[in-house]
């Protein structure tokens, strides 16, 4: 059942302003809640650096993270309904979950091709629920594209794997994304193999709590 109101032009304008204000407040609350949830996690930015005197290629990187610490991409909080439209419009995951635009560090070069989402206005009979579901799927696609790791596991570790096709000498490159943790691990093991390097580079990253957001 639809509810209708009648009144003077001034009253109608006041009512419209109140509705607009309520929506803005809901939007603010959803934005605030989203970033409050994101800020609750520890965040770590990592890079791969080629310190050699020649380029390398087909570089496989593995990180061994103690179980229970890593926040997987599907566990990352999603924006609420009143923030969802803007989050999709600005491709929010690209902004807050990856390192980029650093003058001395290259962006990761091998993201999957973005999935094409049919414009919502293409179907005039699409319901609002359908539009919301498409927006949620589009947001999830952005997240999956940024967190493009192959994930494996052992008894004690969650293992993140990714590949860099080519890296010039004396060049640094960001990981595909920041790493998010439920709690900060004391250390992370790594394993790097490359086509032109005969050695396997293994080591341990010791993490100081004050360098993790």
N, C-alpha and C positions, 0 to 999 in steps of 0.2 A: 504494500500500500504506500502510495506516494503522499508526502506531507506538503501542503502548499501554504504559503504565507501571503498576506496582503498588508499593505501599508503605504505610507507616503514614499516618495522617491528618496528622501533623506533617510528614512528608516530602512529601505531596501539597500541603500548604499552602506549603511552602518552594519546591516546583517552580513552583507558580502565581505566587508572588512573583517568582521569577527571570524567568519569562516576561513578567510585567508590567513588570519593570525593563528588560528588553531592549527592549520596545516603547517605553518612555519614552525610552530612550537613542537609539533610532532616530528618534523624533519630534523630540528635541532636535537631533540632527544635521541633520535635514532643515530644521528651522526656522532653525538657524544658517547652513546653506548657502544657503538662500533669501535671507535678509537680507544675507548677505555679497555675493551676486551683485547685489542691488538697490543696495547701498551703493557698488558699483564705478562706478555711473553718476553723471554730473553731473545735478542736478535744479534746475529753475527754476520759480518760481511767478510768474504774471503776472495782472494785473487790467485791466479796461476801466473807465474813469472818465468820467462825463458831467459836465463842469465848466460846462456852459451853464446858462441860467436857465429852461429848459423841458425837458420830457421829449423823448425821441427813440425811434424804433421801427425795426424791420427793419434792424438794424445788422449789416452784414457785415464780418467781420474776417479779414484774410489776413496770415499770417506767412511771410516768405521766409527760409528757413534754408539756409545753404550746404550743399551735398550732402556726405554722409558723416558728418555730426554727429548727426542726429536718430535716436533709437531709436524705431522704429515699434511700435505696440501688439502686433503679432504676434511681435515679437522680445523682448518683456518676459519675463524668467524666470518659470517656473511652479513652484508648490510641489511638493516631492517627495511621494511616496505617503503617508508617515506624517504629513504636515502638511496634506495636501489637504482632508481632512474638516473640520478646524477652519477652514481658510482660507475654505472655502465657507460654513460655518455662520455666521461673523462678517462675511461679505461683505468680505473683506480689501481688495480693490481700492478700495472706497469709503473706507476708512480711510487708506490710505497713498499714494494717487495723486491726491488732490484736496484743494483748499483748502476749508475750510468752518468754520462756527460762529465767525466773526469778528464782533464787535459792530458794526463799521463797514463791513463788506464783505458784500454779498449772495452767496449761493451761485448758481452757474450755474443758469438757470431752464429749460433746454430739453433735458434729457436724454431720449433715447428711452425709451419705455415698456419696463419690464423684461420679458424673455421669460419665459413661464410654464414651469417645469420640473415635469413630473409627479412627485409624490413617489415615492421609490425603493421604498417598501414597498407601493405599489399593486399591484405584480406579484410574487407570492410565489415565482415560478419564475425570477426574474431572477438571473443569476449575479453573482458578485462582480466579475468583469471588466466586466460591463455597468454595475454601480453606479459603478465607478471611472471609466468612460468618461463617464457622465452627470455626475459631479462635475467632471471636467475641462472638459466642455462648459459647465457652469454657471459655473465660474470664468472661462472665456474670455468668456462673455456679460457678466459683470460688467466685465471689462477693456474690452471693445468699447463698452459703454455709457458708461464714463467717458471713453474716448478717442474721442469721437464727432465727430471732425473729418472733413471731406472732404479727401482728400489729392490733390494734383496735383504736377506737376513741370515744371521747365524744364531747360535745359541745365545751369545752374549751381545751381539751388535746388530743395529740397523745399518745397512750399507747403502750409501748413495753413490750412483755411478753416472758419469756423463762424459761426453767426448768433445774435444776441440779439434776440428779438422786441420787447422793451420795456425801457427803462432811464430811470428818473426823473432829474430834474435833481439835481445834487450827490450822485450815487449812484455807488458802485463795485460791480463784480461780478467774481468770480473767473473765470478761464478754466475750461473744462470739466475740465481736469486739469493737474497739473504736467507740465512738459515734461522728458523724459529724453534725455540726450545721451551718445553714446559718448565724446565729448570736448567741451569747452566752446568754442562759437564765439565769435569776438571781437565779432561784431555780428549783429543780426537786423533785417531790414527789415520794416516793417508798412504796411498799407494798410487804412483804415477808411472805410466809406461808410455813410450812414444816410439814411433816408427824409426826415427833416425838416431835414437839413443840406445846403446847396447845395455845400459844399466836400468834396473828398476829402482826408482827413487821412493824410499819408504822413510817414514818419520812419524813423529808425534807432535801435534799442536797442543801446547800447554796453554790453557785459557785462564787468564786473570779475570776475576769477576768484574773488575772496574772497567774493562774494555768491551764488555757486552752490555748492550742497551737493556 
